Amino acid sequence: WIPASVSTFWPVDEIEKQGFPLPAAAGDQVPHYRCDKLFIDDYPCIASPNDDDFHIRRRPTSFRFKVGDNVTFNSMRARGNTAAAVNHLRRSAAAWTNGKIILVDVCEEGLDYAVYECSFKVAAKTYSCLIDDDDDEHIALVDAEPRERLLDAIEQDCSRDHFLYLASHFNIDVAAFRDLVMTKAIEFASYNALTWLQHDCGIDVRLVRDKVSGDKFLHMIANSPFASRFIRKVAENSRYRPFDEATLNLVDYGNRPTTELNNNGEVWLQSLVRRGDIKALDVAFSPNCGLAWEDYFFFGDVLELVAGSIKESDNPIMQYIFDAFSSFRTTYQQLDALSKSSR
């Protein structure tokens, strides 16, 4: 990670400067940002081709730990500062290594950015390493209580593998505080935690209900400030996951959360409209990073309800998003019909 500050949105002049092919179709690459590097080398700027966490992230302004805290960090996810440190971390018999935080917000010339620098001992020698992400999958307090680590991991939407590790390593009985875990997973719209609960804990998360509002599973997700993250991961796992990797089963013959109504007669997409969550609605209707290709999310009666809510909201951005999706959907259905008729 390179420390920098955003200087320009949609820097089209970078296309020629960096040798990108000229865009000729809607899906062709156009840089989203130009960023001025904090430490200038051969080239003072860098362009981010996409607006996602794989390409660009906001620099943290707060941190979970402080200098002097005794921590344990994931040996395979840490970056050794020297060849010897790298060697010790890679050859470590333990998946996690104990150490101490010696620097926070590591931003130095010649180093990739890191949230922490930690020291650790091997025999009588002390080494140091860098930690890239401030989540439980990378680093935790040495004396952290296992249940607290699990709940933190849910908030951070750590990977399913990490939930499996925590439950197995610490022998956590999820059934003993099932309701708390479910509430936390839905509050933070954690796709990975919900997948773990469904596939590894035998909990059908789709059956959750709010007795007062009548909100169903997807309504609750839509009411979360992290709804866009959840929707994006549903789309990613639907299209790009390995064949043998578990995904969150949202729809089967007995459950159709995408069409369920709450006590106000609303589907889950209407909850996004009511909250004014433009970002989540845009992701939901996006053919690039969202659910636009998934027919079972957008039956005709569902779209009629959503169209009515958007009209009542009098929000021009939401109206544009919906109209663009409707145009895409019409074109897609026409092409699909032609394809089937020519077989």
N, C-alpha and C positions, 0 to 999 in steps of 0.2 A: 504494500500500500504506500502511495506517494502522497505526502501532505501537500495540499493545494487549496486554492479558493476559487469558487466559480466566478468567472468574469463575463461570460457570454452565453446566452441561450441560443440554440440552433445555429452554431457557427458554420455556415455552409461553405465559407472560404477554406475551412480545414479539409474539405473533400479533396481539393486539388493539392494542397500543401502536403498532405499525408499519403497521397497516392491512392485514395479510395476510388473505386469505380464510380462513375457518374450515375446517380439514381435514375432508373428508367421505369420503375414499377412501384406500386404502393408499399411493397414489402422490402424494398432496397434500403440499404443502410444510410442514414443521415445522422451525423453526430448530434447528440442532445445538448452537450455542454462543452465549453472550452474552459479549462481551469489553469490559473497561473500557479506554477510550482513555487512552494515556499523556498526550496533550495534549487537554484538554477544550475543546470548542467549544459549539455549541448543544445537543448531546445527548451525555452522558458515556459512553454505551455504544453498541455496534454489534453486530448479530446476524449470524451466518454461517448462511445457509440450507442449505448443504451442507458435508460434510466431505471436501473435495478441494482440490487445489493451486490451483484457479482461484478459490477463495473464502477460504481460510485456509492459512497456512504457519507452520511453526515459525521463529522468528527465528534466523538463523545464530549459532553460537557459535564458529566458526572460519572463517578466510578464507584463500584461496589466496595472496593478495598482501599487501604491506605498504606503508605510506606511503613514497614515494620511488621505488618500482619503475617502470621504464619499460615501458609496456604499449602494446598496440594494441587498439582496441575497435571493435565493429561500429557504424558511423556511423548506420545506420537504427534501431538498437535503443537508442541512447543518448538521454538526455533533457537537452537544453540548459537551463542555468540562467537564461538570458536570451533575449530574442527574437533577438538577434544570433547567439548560440550555436546556437539552433535552426535559424536560417536557414543558417548555414555548414555544419552537419551535413547538412541535407537537400539542399543544393546541392553537396555534396562529390562530386567525380568519382571518388574512391576509396571502395570499399565499407568499408574499414577506415581508421581514423585513429590516428596515433601520439600518445601523451600520457604523462602522469605521474600516479600516484595521489597525491592530496593529502589524502584523508580515507577512513577505513575505518569501516564500520558507521554510516552516515549517518542519524542520528535527531534531527531538529531540528523545532521547532514551525514550522508553516506549510509544511513540505515532506513529500511522500510519502517513505516509507522507501526507502533504496537501500543496496546493499552497498558501493559505492565512489563517490567523487567524483573525477573526473579533470580535470586541466588539459590544454589543447591550444593550439597556436599556429596562427594564420592570419596570414601575413606577419609584421608586427611586434607584433601584438596577441595577448594571451592570454585564452582563454575557459575555461569549465568546464562539465562535464556530469555527469549521474548515471547509474550503471549498476545496473540492477535485479537481475540474476541473476549469480551467481558461477559461470559455466560457460564453456567454450571458445567457445560460440556467441555470447557477448557480449563476452568480454575474454580476452586472453592476453598473455604476456610478449612483448616485441618480438623478442627473440632466441630464442624457443622453437623447439626442433627439430621439424620437421613431423611426424615419426613420433610423437613424444611428444604433440603436440597431438591427433593422431588417436586415440591410446590414451586420453588424457584425455577426449576427446569421447565415446568409447564408454562409459567409466565413468559419465559424466553423462547418457547416453542423449539426446544432442543429436539434432536433427532429421536426417532423410535428406538434406535440402537442404544441411545443413552438411557432411555427409560428402562429398557431391558436390563442394562448394566446396573442401574441403581437398585431396581427391585431384586435382582439376583444377588448382587454383592452384599447388600445390607439386609437381605431377607425381609423385605418390606411386605407386609400383608395389606394389600390395597383394599380388601374387603372390609377391613376394620375402620376405614374412613372413606369409604366409597363415595358418599354424597359430597364430601368436601373436595375430593379430587375431581369429580364430575363438574361441580360448580366452578372450580378454578379453570378447568379446561375449556368450558363454554364461555366464561367471562373473558378469557384472553384468546378465544377463538383459535386454540392451538390444534392445528390439523394433525400434527405428529402425535400429540398426547391422545387425541380422540381415536386415532388409528390404533395406537397401542392398547387403549382401553377396550376397543372393539375386538381386536384380533388376539391379544395376549392375555386379557383379563376376563374375557367372556361377558363383557357388558355391552348391550345394544344401545349405544348412545342416542340412536334416533328416536327412542321411545320416551325421552325426557319431555315433561310438560310443565308449564306454569299454570297452577290451578286458578290463579286470579285473572290473568290476562288471556289465558287460553293459548299463549304462545307455544309453538312447537319447536323442535330442535333448530331448524333453519331460521326461524324468527329470532331465537335467542342469539344465534350467531350473527344475524344481521344487526342486532342491537349492540354488538360489541364494537368498540373503537378499532379493533383489529380485524374487522370483517374483510377488508380488502386483501389482507395477507392470507386468510383462509381461502377465499375464492380463488386467488391466484394459484395456491397450492393444489386445490382440487383440479384446476385446469392442467397444471404441469403434470400431475400424477396420472391424469386421464390420458395424456398424449405421449409422454416421454419416459415413463417409468419402465424399468426392466420387467420382463414378463413374470419373473418369480418374486417380485417385491410386492408386499401387501399394500393395499390402498384402502381408504375409508369407503366402505360400501354405503352409498347414500340411498340408492333405489333398488328395490327388488319387487317381486310380485305382491308382497304383503305390506310394503312400506313405500310411500311416495311423498317424502317431506317437501318436495318441490311444488306440490299442488295443495298442501294442507292449509286450512284457514284457521286464524285465531278467532277470538270472540268478537272482533270487529269486522270479521269477514274479509280479512286481508291475507294475501300470500306473503312469503318472506321478502320478496323484492320490494313490496310496498313499505316494509319497515325501513329499508334503505332510503326510500323517497321521503318518508315522514321524518327521518332523522337528518335529512339533507346531506347524506354521505355520498357526495358526488364521486369521490375517488373509488369507492367500493362499487357504485353503480356502473361506472365506466369500465372497471375491470370485469364485472359480471357480463356486460354486453360486448366485450372486446373479442374480435376473432383472432387477435394476435396473442394475447396473454390471458384471455378469459374463457367464458363458457359458451360463446356464440355458436360453436360447432355442436354443442350437446343438445339435441332436440328435446330430451326429456325435461330440461329446465324451462322450456318456453312453449308450452302448449297454448293454443289459441285463446282459451278462456283466461289463462294466467296473464297473457300479454294485454288483454282487454282491461283487466283490473289495474295493471301497472300503468297503462296509458291514461286511464282515468285519474289515477293518483298524481301522475306527473302534470296533467293538465290543471288539476286543482292547486298544485304547488306553485304554478306560475313561475317556474324556474327555467329560464331559457337554455341554460347549459344542460340540464337534465333532458329537456325536450330535444335538444340537438343530438345528445347521446342516443336517445331512444329512436329518433328518426333515422339516424345513421345505421343503427342495428336493424331496423325494419327494412331498410333498403337492401342491406347485406343479406338478410334472411330471405327476402323475395327472390333475389338473384340466385342465391344458393339453392332454393327449392326448385327454381326453373331449370338450373343446370342439372340437378339431381334427377328431375323428371325426364329430361332429355337423355341422360346417361342410361336410365333404366329402360327407356323405350327403344334404345338402339341395341340392346343386348340380344 
